[in-house]
C-alpha cells in the first residue's frame, strides 16, 4: 500500500517530463515502524472480528478492514502505512477510503473557537470559556438537528477544555453554532481537508467524509505550531 502511494506521488512529480535520466528515489518509510504497524494490525484485527461476531453485525461475509498512518508532523513524511488487511487479496487502499471521521473532527471545532482570540471576529473563546451541555435542538436551513451524548449523559455548564476532553457532542455543536459553521469549514480546508465538508451543524461531529490520510495530514497543525504540512511518501528524488 505504501509503495503504491509512493509510486503515485512520484508519477505526479515527474508528470510531463519524458526525458528523465536515471533517478535515485528515497522513500520516507521507516522499516521498524512499518513492521510495528503490521504487527499491531495482526494482533488487533482478530479482536475486531470477534467483537463484530459477538454483536451479530451483518458483514455479508466480508472481513472488517483497517487503515493505519504514522507520520512526522513537522515534515509530513509518512513513516508507516497500512491500507488493508492483505494487499495480495485486495489492492483497495483504505487509507484513501472516504469515511465519516466522527469525533476525530472535533478538535477543529475547538481550534476555530480559539482562533477567535487571534482573528478578532465575534466572541472570543479560551480553554476556560463555558458552554452548556444539555439536550438541544439545532435548526439550520429549515432542517432540525438533534444530537445526543454518549449514553445520553449531560454535564450542564462545562469549560471548552472539559467538553473536548470528554468529547461531548451537544456541547461541541453548541460551540460550533456560536463560532460559526463557515469558520470551522474554512479552517478544516486550510488544514488540507476536502471541499465536500459543508457548513452545517452536523459538521461539528464529523458527519462529512474524509480519508484517514487527509485526517492524519490535518492533525499536523496541532503538533506544528498551527502550520499544515502535506503528507509525503518521498524523502528525496535525485
C-alpha positions as CSV (number, residue, x, y, z in Angstrom):
1,X,0.0,0.0,0.0
2,X,2.8,2.4,0.8
3,X,4.7,1.7,-2.4
4,X,1.6,2.2,-4.5
5,X,1.1,5.7,-3.0
6,X,4.8,6.5,-3.3
7,X,4.6,5.5,-7.0
8,X,1.6,7.7,-7.5
9,X,3.4,10.7,-5.9
10,X,6.5,10.1,-8.0
11,X,4.5,10.0,-11.2
12,X,2.8,13.3,-10.3
13,X,6.2,14.9,-9.6
14,X,7.6,13.7,-12.9
15,X,4.4,14.3,-14.9
16,X,5.1,15.8,-18.3
17,X,8.9,15.2,-18.3
18,X,9.5,12.3,-20.7
19,X,13.3,12.7,-20.7
20,X,14.2,12.0,-17.1
21,X,17.6,10.4,-16.6
22,X,18.0,7.5,-14.2
23,X,16.9,8.7,-10.8
24,X,17.5,7.7,-7.2
25,X,14.3,7.6,-5.3
26,X,14.4,7.7,-1.5
27,X,11.2,7.0,0.4
28,X,10.1,8.2,3.8
29,X,9.4,4.7,5.1
30,X,10.8,3.7,8.5
31,X,11.1,-0.2,8.2
32,X,11.0,-0.7,12.0
33,X,7.8,1.4,12.4
34,X,6.3,-0.4,9.4
35,X,7.0,-3.7,11.0
36,X,5.5,-2.5,14.3
37,X,2.4,-1.2,12.4
38,X,1.9,-4.6,10.7
39,X,2.3,-6.4,14.0
40,X,-0.2,-4.1,15.7
41,X,-2.8,-4.8,12.9
42,X,-2.2,-8.6,13.0
43,X,-2.7,-8.5,16.8
44,X,-5.8,-6.3,16.9
45,X,-7.9,-7.3,13.9
46,X,-8.9,-10.8,15.3
47,X,-10.3,-9.0,18.3
48,X,-12.3,-6.7,16.0
49,X,-13.6,-9.8,14.2
50,X,-14.6,-11.4,17.5
51,X,-16.4,-8.2,18.6
52,X,-18.4,-7.9,15.4
53,X,-19.3,-11.6,15.6
54,X,-20.4,-11.2,19.2
55,X,-22.6,-8.2,18.3
56,X,-24.1,-10.1,15.3
57,X,-23.3,-7.3,12.9
58,X,-24.0,-8.3,9.3
59,X,-20.9,-8.1,7.1
60,X,-22.1,-10.2,4.2
61,X,-19.0,-12.4,4.7
62,X,-16.5,-9.5,4.2
63,X,-13.8,-9.1,6.8
64,X,-13.6,-5.7,8.5
65,X,-10.8,-3.6,7.1
66,X,-8.2,-1.3,8.6
67,X,-6.0,1.7,7.9
68,X,-3.0,3.0,9.8
69,X,-0.9,6.0,9.1
70,X,2.2,7.2,11.1
71,X,3.8,10.4,10.0
72,X,6.2,13.1,11.2
73,X,4.0,16.2,11.7
74,X,7.0,18.5,11.2
75,X,7.9,17.3,7.8
76,X,4.8,15.4,6.6
77,X,6.9,12.3,5.9
78,X,4.8,9.2,6.2
79,X,6.9,6.7,8.2
80,X,4.5,3.7,8.1
81,X,1.2,3.0,6.4
82,X,-1.2,0.1,6.2
83,X,-4.2,0.3,3.8
84,X,-5.9,-3.0,4.4
85,X,-5.5,-6.5,5.8
86,X,-4.0,-8.2,2.8
87,X,-2.7,-6.4,-0.3
88,X,-2.5,-9.7,-2.1
89,X,-6.3,-10.2,-1.8
90,X,-7.3,-6.6,-2.3
91,X,-5.4,-3.5,-3.6
92,X,-8.1,-1.2,-2.4
93,X,-6.3,1.2,-0.1
94,X,-8.4,2.1,2.9
95,X,-6.1,4.9,3.8
96,X,-7.7,6.7,0.9
97,X,-11.3,5.5,1.5
98,X,-13.8,8.2,2.3
99,X,-15.3,7.7,5.8
100,X,-17.1,9.9,8.4
101,X,-14.3,10.9,10.8
102,X,-16.8,11.4,13.7
103,X,-15.3,12.7,16.9
104,X,-11.8,12.8,15.3
105,X,-13.0,16.1,13.7
106,X,-14.0,17.8,16.9
107,X,-10.6,19.4,17.6
108,X,-11.1,21.6,14.5
109,X,-14.2,23.0,16.1
110,X,-12.3,24.0,19.2
111,X,-9.4,25.2,17.2
112,X,-11.7,27.5,15.2
113,X,-13.1,28.8,18.5
114,X,-9.7,29.5,20.0
115,X,-8.7,31.3,16.8
116,X,-11.2,34.0,17.8
117,X,-8.6,35.5,20.1
118,X,-6.4,36.0,17.0
119,X,-8.7,36.9,14.2
120,X,-10.9,39.3,16.3
121,X,-14.1,38.0,14.7
122,X,-17.0,37.9,17.2
123,X,-16.9,36.4,20.7
124,X,-13.5,35.4,22.0
125,X,-13.2,31.9,23.3
126,X,-10.5,30.4,25.6
127,X,-10.0,27.0,27.1
128,X,-11.9,28.1,30.2
129,X,-14.8,29.7,28.4
130,X,-18.1,28.0,29.3
131,X,-20.6,26.2,27.1
132,X,-23.8,24.5,28.2
133,X,-24.0,20.7,27.7
134,X,-27.7,19.9,27.8
135,X,-30.3,18.4,25.4
136,X,-30.8,20.8,22.5
137,X,-32.3,21.2,19.1
138,X,-30.4,23.0,16.3
139,X,-32.2,24.5,13.3
140,X,-30.4,25.1,10.0
141,X,-32.0,25.9,6.6
142,X,-35.4,24.6,7.7
143,X,-33.9,21.4,9.0
144,X,-33.8,20.1,12.6
145,X,-30.7,18.5,14.1
146,X,-30.9,16.8,17.5
147,X,-27.6,15.3,18.6
148,X,-27.1,13.5,21.8
149,X,-24.2,12.5,24.1
150,X,-22.8,9.0,24.7
151,X,-25.2,7.2,27.0
152,X,-27.4,10.3,26.9
153,X,-25.3,11.8,29.8
154,X,-25.2,15.6,30.1
155,X,-22.9,17.8,32.2
156,X,-24.5,21.2,32.2
157,X,-22.1,24.2,32.1
158,X,-18.6,23.0,31.1
159,X,-15.4,24.6,30.0
160,X,-14.2,24.2,26.5
161,X,-11.3,22.2,27.8
162,X,-13.6,19.8,29.6
163,X,-16.0,19.5,26.7
164,X,-13.2,18.5,24.3
165,X,-11.6,16.1,26.9
166,X,-15.0,14.4,27.4
167,X,-15.8,14.5,23.6
168,X,-19.3,15.9,24.4
169,X,-21.5,16.0,21.3
170,X,-24.1,18.6,22.3
171,X,-21.6,21.0,23.8
172,X,-19.5,20.8,20.7
173,X,-22.4,21.6,18.3
174,X,-23.4,24.4,20.7
175,X,-19.9,25.8,20.4
176,X,-19.9,25.4,16.6
177,X,-23.1,27.4,16.4
178,X,-21.5,30.2,18.4
179,X,-18.3,30.1,16.4
180,X,-20.0,29.8,13.0
181,X,-20.1,26.7,10.9
182,X,-18.4,28.5,7.9
183,X,-15.4,29.5,10.0
184,X,-15.0,25.8,11.1
185,X,-15.2,24.6,7.5
186,X,-12.7,27.3,6.3
187,X,-10.2,26.2,9.0
188,X,-10.7,22.5,8.0
189,X,-10.0,23.3,4.4
190,X,-6.8,25.2,5.3
191,X,-5.8,22.0,7.1
192,X,-6.0,20.0,3.9
193,X,-9.5,18.5,4.3
194,X,-11.6,18.2,1.2
195,X,-14.2,20.5,-0.3
196,X,-17.1,18.2,0.4
197,X,-17.3,19.3,4.0
198,X,-20.3,21.6,4.5
199,X,-21.1,24.4,6.9
200,X,-24.0,22.7,8.8
201,X,-24.5,21.7,12.5
202,X,-23.5,18.1,11.6
203,X,-20.0,19.3,10.6
204,X,-19.2,19.6,14.3
205,X,-19.5,15.9,14.8
206,X,-17.6,14.8,11.8
207,X,-20.5,13.9,9.6
208,X,-18.8,14.8,6.3
209,X,-16.5,12.2,4.8
210,X,-12.7,12.5,4.7
211,X,-9.9,9.9,4.2
212,X,-7.7,8.7,7.0
213,X,-4.7,10.1,5.1
214,X,-6.4,13.5,5.0
215,X,-7.1,13.4,8.7
216,X,-3.5,12.4,9.5
217,X,-2.3,15.4,7.5
218,X,-4.8,17.8,9.1
219,X,-3.6,16.9,12.5
220,X,-0.1,18.2,11.7
221,X,-1.3,21.7,12.6
222,X,-1.7,20.7,16.2
223,X,1.9,19.5,16.5
224,X,3.4,22.0,14.1
225,X,2.6,25.4,15.6
226,X,-0.5,25.8,13.5
227,X,1.2,25.0,10.2
228,X,-0.3,22.4,7.9
229,X,2.2,20.0,6.3
230,X,1.0,17.8,3.4
231,X,1.8,14.1,3.8
232,X,4.5,12.8,1.5
233,X,6.0,9.4,0.7
234,X,9.1,10.7,-1.0
235,X,12.1,11.9,1.0
236,X,14.3,12.8,-2.0
237,X,14.5,12.3,-5.7
238,X,17.9,12.9,-7.2
